[in-house]
Each structure stands twice: as structure tokens, then as C-alpha cells.
Amino acid sequence: MKKRIISFLIISSLIFAFVIFYKGLNKSSFYQPKSEIEEIPKFFAKTFYSKEEIDSQKFFKKDKYYLLNIWASWCVPCRDEHPILISLSENKNLDIIGLNYKDKISNAEKFLDELGNPYKEILLDQDGTRAIEWGAFGVPETFLIYQNRIVKKYIGPLNQNSFEEIEQTIR
């Protein structure tokens, strides 16, 4: 009888532990950024070259198209999409803003020296909080902006299809 009670307690404890762990696996404690942001976030950020702090409300003009590109020198897909950004930078109806994400400035400068600089301005995001405010999941991510509203969000590297879509939209 004593063995049965001990066996019952051990089995009950194991089942209880299994249920607790199973429920814990289904609950994610990871932060997930907002995926449906419509208006551009209000923020302050330092510029890449001058380290001057700017206010996003004064930076983005209402009657202009912007492409905010979140990138880093250590990001391989960022390197892949860079020629597309260079091509887009030739369009006079579009200003490309870079948000340099968790990067060493010296590495970012080498990246731009090697591949060219498509950005009208580059903002710093040393700790990643600006990207989170934009609802970004990682790098690269790109936001097409008009009238201080996000028109389109591109997750992952830009490609020829996204290039054509952006060109058609800003015409």
C-alpha cells in the first residue's frame, strides 16, 4: 500500500510538472513589435555624421516621399539590397533616410565607403529602441512614408519587385 501511494505521488508530480512546462512553452515572453503602425513614430535621434539630435516631427515634411531604411554593416541582406537603394536615391521625388541599427560607426563608414551612400541623412540607433518604435522585427526593414504616414512596409531586403513598386508609387 505504501509503494502505491509513493508511486501515485511521483506520477502525479511528474504529470503536474509536465503540464506546467507545456503551458510555459506556449506563452512567449519575447517582445514583439507592433506590426500595424500607420503614423510615423515621434522620436529624437542623433545624426550619423554630426551627432546632432533631431526631432522626427521637424525632420519629415508632409508633402514629400521618404524611404526609411533600417540597416547595419554586419547585415548580409543589407549588403544585397544596397544596389537597389543606390538606384532609388537617383529619384528626385524620394529622400532615403537610413537608420543605422546596433552598429559600430567605423564599420558603418567602411560599408558606405565601399558600397556608396544612398542616404540623404543617417540616424543612429545604437540600442535598437528606434527600430522597435517603428515596429521593426530586424534588419533590413524599409518604410515608404508620405504625409507622415507609412504607406508600405518592406520586411527583409528590397528587391526588383519592391523597387518597381516604390517607383510607381512615388510618380
Secondary structure, 3 states (H helix, E strand, C coil): CHHHHHHHHHHHHHHHHHHHHHHHHHCCCCCCCCCCCCECCCCEEEECCCCCEEEHHHHCCCCCEEEEEEECCCCHHHHHHHHHHHHHCCCCCEEEEEEEECCCHHHHHHHHHHHCCCCCEEEEECCCHHHHHCCCCCCCEEEEEECCEEEEEEECCCCHHHHHHHHHHHC
